[in-house]
Amino acid sequence: MYMQRQGLSTGEDQNAYRRSSAVVSRHISGETLVVPIRGKVGDLASIYSFNETGSVLWAALEHPASLESLTSLLCQSFDVGWDDARRDAQAFVQEIKSAGLLTAA
């Protein structure tokens, strides 16, 4: 995406996201496990597991991060081009947002 590389990003790229405060996460044996908290109790029926790529993105979302910054992080962390990284970051954000694990910052 040439426009993004030149700083002419879409509005979606500039939205900041961060982890929901209603989750607990731990990094164990190379993967990240995330448990939503519902009514002050962990919802063990809804445990999410992230691979290495998801774990990198999840760690970055401890602080507010835009889709563009997450894409850049994937490019730096893995041998992947901008378009593939953006597609992966966008899919990850959409999935965890719909699962209630992500909020607008």
DRENVEXKOL-835772 format. One record per residue: residue number from 1; x, y, z of N, C-alpha, C in turn; residue in three letters. Coordinates in steps of 0.2 Angstrom, whole numbers, always signed. Each point is the difference from the previous one (the first is absolute). Layout:
REM DRENVEXKOL-835772
num n_xx n_yy n_zz ca_xx ca_yy ca_zz c_xx c_yy c_zz residuo
NUM X Y Z X Y Z X Y Z ALA
...
***
This chain:
REM DRENVEXKOL-835772
num n_xx n_yy n_zz ca_xx ca_yy ca_zz c_xx c_yy c_zz residuo
1 +4 -6 +0 -4 +6 +0 +4 +6 +0 MET
2 +1 +3 -6 +5 +6 +0 -2 +6 +4 TYR
3 -7 +1 +0 -2 +6 +4 +2 -1 +7 MET
4 +0 -5 +3 +1 -1 +7 +8 +1 +1 GLN
5 +4 -2 -4 +7 +1 +1 +2 +7 -1 ARG
6 -4 +4 -3 +2 +7 -1 -4 +4 +6 GLN
7 -3 -3 +4 -3 +4 +6 -7 +2 -2 GLY
8 -3 -2 -5 -7 +2 -2 -5 -6 +2 LEU
9 +0 -2 +6 -4 -5 +2 -7 +1 +1 SER
10 -4 -5 -1 -7 +1 +1 -2 +1 +8 THR
11 -6 +2 +1 -2 +1 +7 +1 -6 +4 GLY
12 -2 -6 -3 +0 -6 +4 +7 -1 +3 GLU
13 +5 +1 -4 +7 -1 +1 +2 +4 +6 ASP
14 -3 +6 +1 +2 +5 +6 -4 -2 +6 GLN
15 -5 -4 +0 -4 -1 +6 +5 -4 +5 ASN
16 -1 +2 +6 +5 -3 +5 -5 -5 +4 ALA
17 +3 -6 +1 -3 -6 +4 +5 -2 +5 TYR
18 -3 -3 +5 +4 -3 +6 -4 -6 +3 ARG
19 +3 -4 +3 -3 -6 +3 -6 +3 +5 ARG
20 -5 -4 +0 -6 +1 +5 +3 -1 +7 SER
21 -3 +4 +5 +2 -1 +7 -3 -6 +3 SER
22 -5 -3 -4 -4 -6 +3 +3 -7 -3 ALA
23 +7 +0 +0 +3 -6 -2 +7 -1 +4 VAL
24 +2 -6 +1 +6 -2 +3 +4 -4 -5 VAL
25 +6 +1 -1 +4 -3 -5 +7 -3 +3 SER
26 +2 -5 -3 +7 -3 +2 +3 -3 -6 ARG
27 +7 +1 +0 +4 -3 -5 +3 -6 +2 HIS
28 -2 -6 -3 +3 -6 +3 +2 -5 -6 ILE
29 +6 -2 +0 +3 -5 -5 -1 +3 -7 SER
30 +1 +6 -1 +0 +3 -7 -7 +2 -3 GLY
31 -5 +0 +4 -6 +2 -2 -3 +4 +6 GLU
32 -5 +4 -2 -3 +5 +5 -8 -3 +1 THR
33 -1 -1 +6 -7 -2 +2 -4 +6 +3 LEU
34 -6 +1 -2 -4 +6 +2 -7 -3 +2 VAL
35 -1 +3 +6 -7 -2 +4 -4 +6 +1 VAL
36 -6 +0 -3 -4 +6 +2 -3 -1 +7 PRO
37 -1 +6 +3 -2 +0 +7 -8 +2 -1 ILE
38 -4 -4 +3 -7 +2 +0 -3 +0 +7 ARG
39 -2 +5 +3 -3 +0 +6 +5 -2 +5 GLY
40 +6 +3 +0 +6 -1 +4 +3 -7 +0 LYS
41 -2 -5 -5 +2 -6 +0 +2 -2 -7 VAL
42 +6 -4 -1 +2 -1 -6 -5 -5 -4 GLY
43 -1 +2 -6 -4 -4 -4 +4 -6 -4 ASP
44 +0 -5 +4 +5 -6 -3 -3 -3 -6 LEU
45 -6 +1 -2 -3 -3 -6 +2 +4 -6 ALA
46 +3 +6 +1 +2 +5 -5 +8 +1 +0 SER
47 +4 -4 +1 +7 +1 +0 +3 +1 -7 ILE
48 +4 +5 -2 +2 +1 -6 +8 -1 +0 TYR
49 +2 -3 -5 +7 -2 -1 +3 +3 -6 SER
50 +6 +4 +1 +3 +4 -6 +7 -4 -2 PHE
51 +1 +0 -6 +6 -3 -2 +6 +6 +0 ASN
52 +6 -1 -2 +5 +5 +0 -2 +6 -3 GLU
53 -3 +0 -5 -2 +7 -3 -5 +3 +4 THR
54 -5 -3 +2 -6 +2 +4 +3 +3 +7 GLY
55 +5 -4 +3 +3 +2 +6 +4 +7 -1 SER
56 +4 +1 -5 +3 +6 -1 -5 +6 -1 VAL
57 -5 -1 -3 -6 +5 -1 -3 +1 +7 LEU
58 -1 -5 +4 -4 +1 +6 +5 +3 +5 TRP
59 +6 -1 +0 +5 +4 +4 +0 +7 -1 ALA
60 +0 +2 -7 +0 +7 -2 -6 +3 +2 ALA
61 -6 -3 +1 -6 +3 +2 -1 +1 +7 LEU
62 +5 -1 +4 +0 +2 +7 +0 +7 +1 GLU
63 +2 +4 -6 +0 +7 +0 -4 +2 -6 HIS
64 -3 +5 -1 -4 +2 -6 +4 -1 -6 PRO
65 -3 -3 -5 +4 -1 -7 -5 +0 -5 ALA
66 +3 +3 -6 -4 +1 -6 +1 -6 -4 SER
67 -5 -1 -5 +1 -6 -5 +7 +1 -4 LEU
68 +1 +7 -1 +6 +1 -4 +7 -2 +4 GLU
69 -1 +2 +7 +6 -2 +4 +1 -8 +1 SER
70 -6 -3 +0 +0 -7 +1 +3 -4 -7 LEU
71 -2 +3 -5 +3 -2 -7 +7 +1 +0 THR
72 +3 +6 +2 +7 +1 +0 +3 -5 +5 SER
73 -3 -1 +6 +3 -5 +4 +1 -7 -3 LEU
74 -5 -2 -3 +1 -7 -3 +5 +0 -6 LEU
75 +1 +5 -4 +5 +1 -5 +7 +0 +4 CYS
76 +1 +3 +5 +6 +0 +4 +2 -7 +3 GLN
77 -6 -3 +3 +1 -6 +4 +1 -7 -4 SER
78 -3 +1 -6 +0 -6 -5 +2 +1 -7 PHE
79 +2 -4 -4 +2 +1 -7 -7 +0 -4 ASP
80 -3 +5 +0 -7 +1 -3 +0 +7 -3 VAL
81 -3 +0 -6 -1 +7 -3 -6 +4 +3 GLY
82 +0 +6 -2 -5 +5 +3 -8 -3 -1 TRP
83 -1 -2 -6 -7 -2 -2 -2 -6 +4 ASP
84 +4 -5 +1 -2 -6 +4 +0 +2 +7 ASP
85 +4 +4 +2 +0 +2 +7 -6 +4 +2 ALA
86 -2 +4 -4 -6 +4 +1 -6 -4 +0 ARG
87 +0 -5 -5 -6 -5 +0 +0 -4 +7 ARG
88 +5 -2 +2 +0 -4 +6 -1 +4 +6 ASP
89 +2 +6 +1 -1 +5 +5 -8 +1 +0 ALA
90 -2 +2 -6 -7 +2 +0 -5 -6 +2 GLN
91 +2 -6 -2 -4 -6 +1 +0 -1 +8 ALA
92 +6 +0 +3 +1 -1 +7 -4 +5 +4 PHE
93 +0 +7 -2 -4 +5 +4 -7 -1 -1 VAL
94 -2 -2 -6 -8 -1 -1 -2 -6 +4 GLN
95 +4 -5 +1 -2 -6 +3 +0 +1 +8 GLU
96 +5 +3 +2 +0 +1 +8 -5 +5 +2 ILE
97 -1 +5 -5 -5 +5 +2 -7 -3 +0 LYS
98 -2 -4 -4 -6 -3 +0 -1 -5 +6 SER
99 +6 -3 +2 -1 -4 +6 +0 +4 +7 ALA
100 +1 +7 -1 -1 +4 +6 +7 +0 +4 GLY
101 +6 -1 -4 +6 +0 +4 +4 +6 -2 LEU
102 -3 +5 -4 +3 +6 -2 -5 +5 +1 LEU
103 +3 +6 +1 -4 +6 +1 +3 +6 -4 THR
104 -4 +5 -1 +3 +6 -3 +4 +4 +6 ALA
105 +6 +2 -2 +4 +4 +5 -2 +7 +1 ALA
***
